[in-house]
Amino acid sequence: MTVVADVSRLSKAAGLHQRGLAWRSVVLPWFLPLGLLLVWQFLSATGIVSTAIVPAPSDIWDAARQLAKRGELQHDILVSLRRVAIGFSIGALSGLLFGLAVGLFELLHDLFDRSLQMIRTIPHLALVPLMILWFGIGEEPRLILVAMGSLFPVYINTVGGIRNVDPKLIELGRSYGLGRAELVWSIILPAALQPILVGMRYALGVAWLTLVVGETIASRDGVGYLVQNARELLRIDIIVLAIILYAIAGWLSDLVTRLIERRLLRWHPSYADRVKA
Amino acid sequence: MSGASVSLRSVGKSFAGRTVLNGVDLDIAAGQFVSIIGPSGAGKSTLLRLVAGLDAPSRGRIELRATGHKADVRLMFQEDRLLPWRTVLGNVLLGVKGRKGDAGRILDAVGLQGRESEFPVGLSGGQRQRVALARALIHEPDLLLLDEPFGALDAITRAAMQLLLEQLLVARPRTVVLVTHDVEEALLLSDRVLLVKDGGIARDLIFDQPRPRHRSDPALATLKEELLDGLLTAERDLAAVA
């Protein structure tokens, strides 16, 4: 008799392979950023790149520690986080509500969609001067801008998601006696969930972007203010620090939304395997 | 006999000026298992959708009658149409009010006990159609409409599903209309075979061979040849027109 394959050995190999994959997905993504950091430090330390143009990573670390000691860093980060959280929540929630209303009711679609699409094409950052004239330099203009930036990605994806639900599934729901409300709850909303979450993720990116601009103009705190202040004091290290903070914030918020997505879409073919693993 | 009876009177259906069905008269007795065969594009599925009430006929009248109550009709599609975001149990319970305890029994009957909390993404094609069948049967429909439900399955799974369907119907008889392109399937399962062609019923055949039937049965084999011949001429006619 010929043994075609030793099953026990095969499965052991598969286990190893999986552990290898886990290692890869956790460690490998950090390879490039950490490597770049080392190269950067090396270039600065050897004087190949002047620290007057780009400060060394160690200088930036020192700047961060100084600011943290005075409590400024923590304060500015918290202020910015709070602004994004409030602005994004208001914007995403309104986008979701408008999107649901317009996607589900033909009448509201005809009434609102054209107007919302027109407003959408205005770059919301163009409204900065107007916002300052109307609301002064308090919190409101920043929050409104962040909310406006987050609203439309969620709105468009919600409407699109609802309108693109597989008609075969809707027909199925009807033929199984679902009422309008049940049809929305059991079929339309779950089917539209993925595009809605994509819209949310995109909106979160826009929210941070808007905040950078909003805080650069006439503000007294926040990461954007940190940059503005540093520019006046010619502190390049702090400017680069702020940019790194934005990168970390963007990465973290993306991570959170991905985790939420993975949980809510665990039935989805693209997510199912990763959940099992 | 339990189940609903169906009657169609000069039923016609046109889509955008193109006539698909024309002057169809048909009576199906309660509890009868009727198969509809015919060349592709002959209007088999259209006929089924009209009976299901998914589309309205352009002409004529369709009546479903069940004793004592409004006839409950369930349709099973060629694609399983499972809701991917619902578990097996959640899919079976779609639209079920009360009677939720029946789900366990139905899932047992289709051989899916213990899989209740799985999502459809992990199921094979045959298992998915079993869920779809359970979802239709939990409503104890008077009329079960099957639109090529096993057409996309491999031969072995299909044979298993045919056997399962037959067993379930022996346990709880009801009226069934099956659209299929598989003549053998039609002859294995049904009391009556209709050949749909040119927008009407070209042949209406009562087949009362005792059950369970076997593919090798000579009576079945003879009829199969005859019906296949009929289908082939129909396909040729269609090709000539096109």
Interface residues (C-beta under 8 A of the other chain):
Chain A: K168 L169 E171 L172 G173 R174 S175 Y176 G177 L178 E182 S186 I187 P190 A191 L193 R266 W267 H268 P269 A272
Chain B: A52 G53 L54 R74 L75 F77 E79 R81 L83 P84 W85 R86 L94 G95 F119 P120 V121 G122 R135 H139
